Amino acid sequence: DVCDGSALLAVVHYYCPELIKLDDICLKEVTSIGDHLYNIQLLKDFSNEYLNKCFYLTLEDMLYAPLVLKPNVMVFIAELFWWFEIVKPEFVQPRDIQEVKDAKSILQQKSSRPPIPISNATKRSFMVSPATATSGDLQMPIQSTSDVYNRYYLH
């Protein structure tokens, strides 16, 4: 999901680690609308300053991302990669893979919740036993065409 700005800022950080610091991005487990707006504003400021003002959306357009604006969001993402992979201005200095692994380990250490083991009884409760399963249980639900077009996914 790109609507909160954090994923796109992480991409910008990968390509421009000196301009967008990982600590500047709001990466919480539970974020508020204010956190989302902060991230989107940071992305907009970066785009306006370094990428020839290529962020043409409003903060609310990005935050709520209605289906009608999906092509606009996709064009912005394509333009980001065009700048980073094709144009490659002097400020684009992609991160080393080892640095990415180091950052990931630091973020995992910052996690506030320890992993919780799941008991075998809980795992079994989610399994369908062959005795109780019918052929109807194992079939995928049929979706109408209108249901498919009403969804908005960017991944």
C-alpha positions as CSV (number, residue, x, y, z in Angstrom):
1,D,0.0,0.0,0.0
2,V,1.5,3.3,-1.1
3,C,-1.2,5.6,0.3
4,D,0.6,6.4,3.6
5,G,3.9,7.4,1.8
6,S,6.2,5.3,3.9
7,A,6.9,2.6,1.2
8,L,7.7,5.3,-1.4
9,L,9.9,7.2,1.0
10,A,11.7,3.9,1.7
11,V,12.4,3.7,-2.0
12,V,13.6,7.3,-2.1
13,H,15.8,6.5,0.9
14,Y,17.3,3.6,-0.9
15,Y,18.3,5.8,-3.9
16,C,19.0,9.0,-2.0
17,P,20.1,8.0,1.6
18,E,21.8,11.4,2.1
19,L,18.6,13.3,1.3
20,I,15.9,11.2,3.0
21,K,17.1,9.6,6.2
22,L,15.3,6.5,7.4
23,D,14.8,8.2,10.8
24,D,12.9,11.0,9.1
25,I,10.2,8.5,7.8
26,C,7.4,7.7,10.2
27,L,7.6,3.9,10.3
28,K,5.4,2.8,13.2
29,E,3.4,-0.4,13.6
30,V,0.3,1.7,14.1
31,T,0.2,5.0,12.4
32,S,-2.3,7.8,12.4
33,I,-3.6,9.9,9.6
34,G,-1.3,12.7,10.8
35,D,1.7,10.3,10.4
36,H,0.5,9.5,6.9
37,L,0.1,13.1,6.0
38,Y,3.6,13.8,7.4
39,N,5.1,11.1,5.2
40,I,3.2,12.2,2.1
41,Q,4.3,15.8,2.7
42,L,7.9,14.7,3.0
43,L,7.6,12.8,-0.3
44,K,6.0,15.9,-1.9
45,D,8.7,18.2,-0.6
46,F,11.5,15.9,-1.9
47,S,9.8,15.6,-5.3
48,N,9.3,19.3,-5.6
49,E,12.8,20.2,-4.6
50,Y,14.8,17.5,-6.4
51,L,12.6,15.9,-9.1
52,N,11.3,18.9,-11.0
53,K,8.0,19.1,-9.1
54,C,6.8,15.8,-10.4
55,F,4.3,15.3,-7.4
56,Y,1.1,16.6,-9.0
57,L,-1.3,15.0,-6.4
58,T,-2.7,16.7,-3.3
59,L,-1.9,15.2,0.0
60,E,-5.5,14.0,0.3
61,D,-5.4,12.4,-3.3
62,M,-2.5,10.3,-2.1
63,L,-3.9,9.5,1.3
64,Y,-7.4,8.4,0.2
65,A,-6.3,7.3,-3.3
66,P,-9.7,6.9,-5.0
67,L,-9.9,4.5,-7.8
68,V,-10.2,7.2,-10.4
69,L,-6.7,8.5,-9.4
70,K,-4.9,5.1,-9.6
71,P,-3.4,5.9,-13.0
72,N,-2.0,9.2,-11.6
73,V,-0.4,7.5,-8.6
74,M,1.1,4.9,-11.0
75,V,2.5,7.6,-13.2
76,F,4.1,9.2,-10.1
77,I,5.7,5.9,-9.1
78,A,6.9,5.4,-12.7
79,E,8.4,8.9,-12.8
80,L,10.2,8.2,-9.5
81,F,11.9,5.2,-11.0
82,W,12.6,7.1,-14.2
83,W,14.5,9.7,-12.2
84,F,16.3,7.1,-10.1
85,E,17.1,4.5,-12.8
86,I,17.3,6.5,-16.1
87,V,18.1,10.1,-15.4
88,K,20.3,9.4,-12.3
89,P,21.0,12.9,-11.1
90,E,24.2,13.3,-9.0
91,F,22.3,13.1,-5.7
92,V,21.1,9.5,-6.6
93,Q,23.5,7.2,-4.7
94,P,21.8,3.8,-4.2
95,R,22.4,2.1,-1.0
96,D,24.7,-0.9,-0.7
97,I,22.9,-4.2,-0.1
98,Q,24.8,-4.8,3.2
99,E,23.6,-1.4,4.4
100,V,20.0,-2.4,3.7
101,K,20.4,-5.6,5.7
102,D,21.9,-3.6,8.6
103,A,19.0,-1.2,8.5
104,K,16.5,-4.1,8.5
105,S,18.2,-5.6,11.5
106,I,18.0,-2.3,13.4
107,L,14.3,-1.9,12.6
108,Q,13.6,-5.4,13.8
109,Q,15.4,-4.6,17.1
110,K,13.2,-1.5,17.5
111,S,10.0,-3.6,17.3
112,S,8.0,-3.0,20.5
113,R,6.3,-6.3,20.5
114,P,8.2,-9.6,21.0
115,P,7.2,-12.5,18.8
116,I,4.4,-14.6,20.3
117,P,4.5,-18.3,19.7
118,I,1.3,-19.9,18.4
119,S,0.3,-23.1,20.0
120,N,-0.4,-26.3,18.0
121,A,-4.0,-26.3,19.2
122,T,-4.5,-22.8,17.7
123,K,-2.9,-23.9,14.4
124,R,-5.1,-26.9,14.3
125,S,-8.3,-24.8,14.8
126,F,-7.6,-23.1,11.5
127,M,-7.1,-26.2,9.5
128,V,-10.0,-27.8,7.7
129,S,-10.2,-31.5,8.6
130,P,-10.9,-33.9,5.7
131,A,-13.9,-35.3,7.5
132,T,-15.8,-32.0,7.9
133,A,-14.8,-30.5,4.5
134,T,-17.2,-30.8,1.7
135,S,-16.4,-30.0,-2.0
136,G,-18.3,-26.7,-1.5
137,D,-15.9,-25.7,1.3
138,L,-12.9,-26.1,-0.9
139,Q,-14.1,-24.1,-3.9
140,M,-13.2,-20.5,-4.5
141,P,-16.0,-18.0,-4.2
142,I,-17.1,-16.5,-7.5
143,Q,-16.9,-12.8,-7.6
144,S,-19.0,-10.6,-9.9
145,T,-17.2,-8.4,-12.3
146,S,-18.3,-5.3,-10.5
147,D,-16.7,-6.5,-7.2
148,V,-13.4,-7.0,-9.0
149,Y,-13.4,-3.5,-10.5
150,N,-14.3,-1.8,-7.2
151,R,-11.1,-2.9,-5.5
152,Y,-8.0,-0.7,-5.6
153,Y,-4.7,-2.4,-5.1
154,L,-1.2,-1.1,-6.1
155,H,0.8,-4.2,-5.6
